[in-house]
Amino acid sequence: MNLEQAYPDLLRSRVLVPEVLQFWGMEFDAPALDHHTLMIPHHRDEAQQLFELESRFAKRDPFPADPGRDTEAKMIEFLKAAKDMRQKPLVIAHHTSRSATGLGVYGQDTPREFRNGNNVAPEIYVGFERAPGHQAAPLNGGARGGYGDYPTRGGFDQMTARVGGLRDSLLGGGRRCWITATSDSHVHWTRGGADFWPGEYSKTHVLARQDYADIMDGLRNGRVWVGTGDLITSLDLTASSRGSDAAMGETLTVSRRHRTDVEVEIRFRPLEGKNANGDRPEVRRVDLIVGEISGPSALDTNPNTKVVAWFGPSDWRRQGKEYVIRHTLHDVEGDLYARVRGTSTDEVEPLADGLESPWSDLWFYSNPVVVQVRQPADSAPATASVDGTDVPEPDMRGSVGLGTTVPPNSRSLATIAGARSARVGAAV
């Protein structure tokens, strides 16, 4: 059906709406796990590539059912096959704790399976949907995200919402695992369903040019932040030391030869106007979260992760249309990562979700910037690293929404290099 019906519709849609870059992919029935995004690069044979992967590996594809298609071994085989393809897809796990029955009590999806998959194909199996779809369910009396056994927190899966939880364990193990958000839109809540339209509530913001390949590269390498309810429209996180800096998804390398302070800068732009609910949401707090990178771990926690600073409106200053926060990490002696979250609420930590309106409980989360400390024996001036390659001091990176006019004096990459942020609102 995808090949013969859905794909011709996609081709027509690309002609009718050329200003929106539309990827080919699916919500994949992953062997032994819950659903995953399977996102195919834009190329001439994209339809056949998806057909091959779906027909060979989707657990529900065979009829009659084949139990051998629903095993972890089959999932590993799928990831190996995807890794060996010339045009490399992206695989992103969906609603990973939807079957969990408690905090850290996982169901169908387990930390071990994620680690095994990432070990096999780290450039393919790149992360997790942390703001699951079906966020409108409470508007019709349902559980937010469909998490009926153990709730989301602020609309986010426990694996991310919990400081020092699984996400921090993976980052603390040195993995480059990124987060995304989707709408997973099946039936809109106004029609009795549990969903918002794609991009109506949840958005994944990718720092990229208006280009299929660059968007895939941004997703693959963590140039991504996610948010709900259009609480903000742009977010930049940079770490700098001794003349070099790095942004989300990048690595700043510093030397222990000298006293090492790392400056962290957070920039965000509030929404101008109203969101899809007719509200004018306001950011009430921004948190800077820092975790130690201490090497591989089989735990689902990273106890060396904490909120190192909380910022309220009196702590940030306006610069043009953006707000700017600066914080210094003093005497950095070991590898670490820094990430950011913010909220419209006064909750110190995101609380378990009930039947409150999702529009009253808005959050945003960044992907991390990594700081790597080089030992004195092989020390060198601080450098920034993109995809493991040392580069000169990079341009300031920023992001604006697709279709937004960039102010001529903006310090964002959008102005410097003609890039814009693409929004991925839902899995195909």
Secondary structure, DSSP 4 states (H G I P E B T S, - for coil): -IIIIIHHHHHHHHHH-TTS---EEEEE--TTSS-EEEEE-SSTTHHHHHHHHHHHH-TT-SSS--GGGSSHHHHHHHHHHHHTSSS--EEEE-STTTT--BTTB--SS-HHHHHHHHHH-TTTEEEEEEE-S-TTGGGGT--GGG--SS--BTTB-HHHHSTTSHHHHHHHTT---EEEE----SSBGGGTSSBPPTTTSEEEEEEE-SSHHHHHHHHHTT-EEEEETTSEEEEEEEEEETTEEEETT-EEEEETTS---EEEEEEEEE-SS--TTS------EEEEEEEE-----SSS--TTEEEEEEE-GGG-EEETTEEEEEEEE-S--S-EEEEEEEESS--SSPPBP-SS-GGGS-EEEEPPEEEEEEPGGG--S-EEEETTEEESPPPP-----TTPPPPTT--SHHHHHS-EEEEE-S--
